[in-house]
Amino acid sequence: MKLLSEKATCNSHGQDSSYFLGWQEYEKNPYDEVQNPKGIIQMGLAENQLSFDLLESWLGQNPDAVGFKRNGESIFRELALFQDYNGLPAFKNALVKFMAEIRGNKVTFDSNNLVLTAGATSANETLMFCLADPGDAFLLPTPYYPGFDRDLKWRTGAEIVPIQCTSLNGFRITESALEESYRLAKSRNLRVKGVLVTNPSNPLGTTLTRKELELLVSFVAEKGIHLISDEIYSGTVFNSPKFFSVMEILIENNYMSTDVWDRVHIVYSLSKDLGLPGFRIGAIYSNDDVIVSAATKMSSFGLISSQTQYFLSVMLSDKKFMKKYISENQKRLKKRHAMLVKGLESTGINCLESNAGLFCWIDMRHLLKSNTFEAEIELWKKIVYEVGLNISPGSSCHCAEPGWFRACFANMSEDTLNLAVQRIKSSVDSSDVISTNVDQNNPTNQNTSTSPKKKLFSKWGFRLSFNDRER
Ligand SMILES: Cc1ncc(COP(=O)(O)O)c(C=O)c1O
């Protein structure tokens, strides 16, 4: 007799990708300036550690918030006993106001439509439980956050069907890509329940354009399906173009009185904008009462602790501080982003132009031995083991084109980021640098006299031949 369940023993957890394997390699040999200066630098973790000093100084000035106190009086007993799965009203009110503030107060949110969850991980899974039965599908633009294979599919039995986006248009979502994905799902006899996007995108670091959002909304309206917008990075937009939340688009286009209004759901979390992934603070926002009620019941499997809710209700309500925090944090992200982009550029490596997030989407297609995912993994291993950087290969994000990588820049000190860039530079400089005239925007066109010279890491023996590429 099998003593363990199918779920416990099945292989569908989604955590065996190179994204997570890179973390394991890092754990075995983590870089430390003093203890292990030759170790692997972790650039595969989308953590925001840039503004802890601001949070810590606020904590110093507001000891009550974390000391179980209100106006100097202990509220320990109140918090210790609190177990309402609707959440602390003060916290929910503060969170919806903060969400509106990040969206430039163009939209307001009703705390009655908010469901608290243990991070966006739980929010996304809970939405899947509410919207999809096992075998139902959600369409996701590629490349996408590798954790979705676990969060959306593992326990729910839902399926992900890719919406293939390519570098030809900067990985933008197009109508034909949406329709193709829908057809693919149908051809696999899957019932399509919705589309899920991350805005700003992980791993691209770009915000969806108004045009893309309008396209998405009209697509789900026409197909009669749901749209989930994971807006976990909404506070990290450090450059123009500005961020549009899907809610703004719904309001501007008068969808409020249509059935689409109830079929668009937002996921949010404070893991990235405030850099608090350990606190497990997430939320679902939906205009559909049935979903809010079902998700609230489900949320009892992953609540946010009462002391965390209390502490954040006080901090988020300090509007002056939060405004300053968000703008200062964005400035710091912008600076870090520029450091990485410029450093890579000086070695002949370009990044997709981006304006948000905690990472860059790096184009290393010209460094591949052949245009295959095998060559991408080969290059990735060299970068992890020889250069000493854990970055995430595009294949772990289901990118349709080999040769793209995600590198995070906000989970380390400035010195460590400089060292990471230095390591890449040395890898280039120490080798016989060779050059090619390949136009990266048009890899099939090799003979462009205007295209920039691209340096290659010849040390690794990777010679580019775009003709080798699998199409
Ligand atoms: C797009 C996206 N959604 C959800 C999550 C999970 O976040 P949380 O820590 O709030 O569970 C992440 C984390 O990297 C993410 O990038």
The ligand as an ORCA input file, in Angstrom:
! r2SCAN-3c Opt
* xyz 0 1
  C       5.639     38.144     -9.979
  C       5.733     37.573     -8.600
  N       4.608     37.152     -8.001
  C       4.651     36.620     -6.772
  C       5.840     36.476     -6.081
  C       5.833     35.901     -4.698
  O       5.920     36.921     -3.743
  P       5.634     36.766     -2.191
  O       6.966     36.837     -1.492
  O       4.783     37.935     -1.796
  O       4.950     35.480     -1.973
  C       7.026     36.910     -6.670
  C       8.301     36.760     -5.972
  O       9.383     36.862     -6.526
  C       6.965     37.471     -7.975
  O       8.066     37.921     -8.596
*
